Amino acid sequence: MRVTKLTFPVAVLAFMTACSESPAREIAAPGGVNAIVNGVPTGSDYGNVGALLFDYDQNGISGDDEWCTGSLIAPTIFLTAAHCVVSPYTPPGTEFYVSFASDLYAKGMKAIKATGYVYDPEFGHDVAKYHDLALIFLPRSSTNGITPLSLPPADYLGQLSAKGELANQLFVNVGYGVDATRHGKTQYPYSGLRAMSKSEFSGITSTWLDLLMNTSSTGQGGDCYGDSGGPKFIDGNSTMIVATVTTGDSNCRATSRDWRLDTPEARGFLGKYVTLP
């Protein structure tokens, strides 16, 4: 998957809250091929997965303003990562926008201005329990025609793991982040396209879902800068999000660490704003 363009330091925080610096990357021309690591454009599929934007260069909202990824989980509620709204680049008062366009560079790309946002107040206090969740609020009727995604029941992944059903499981990544190319020096082209890829299961803790992104050994893909807050689906179920992107290795080549949505920590925050299964 992709993340935001690394022509400015914003993208560092947009994917890796724990990473102190970001690799320099080259930007693909608008409409160029690439998205998720080892991924393909979604087209009209995953139309309930959108891009979080803000006018960081103060020249109007465009495809260049993609910051993070997120998912519609209620008609007026967009789920993303807390570190996407809490950073030196997004101070209180920042005006956010959401677009569900499959191509952020397409003519007439629609961006919905958010009415507000909230993040888990426990965010960032404990690395083991990072609480990396935020909700963007959208105007009524602004998402008409888009079906919200569902959230998992309590301990959904934990129960699957206890049954041994995650060991060989693939997960689907969807987002607008950059692509980590594999030719020589790592580059990070950005195309503005929503894309998807698949990653192999690595492990879970009480709060984290860990996935493998080593494409040379697994033949699969992963996510990268700009995919923060984006959804993780169990392969074969594209209607329920089980985790959201928080962090990974700096070159987007090895691992993805994602915040589980079926835990007491996640449900404690989300349950204040949406009805949980």
Protein Blocks (a to p, Z undefined) as FASTA:
>chain_A
ZZddfkbfklmmmmmmmbcbdcddddddehiacddehiacekjgoklbccddddfkonop
afklpfbdcddfbfkbccddfklmgcfklcghiacdddfbfblkbghiacdddfbdcddf
kgokamklnopacdddddehklgoiacdddddehklmmmmmnopmmmpccddddfbdcdd
fehjaddddehiacddddddfbdcfkbccddfbfklnopacddehigoiacddehiakbc
fbdcfbdcfklpmbccdddfkbfklmmmmmmmbccZZ
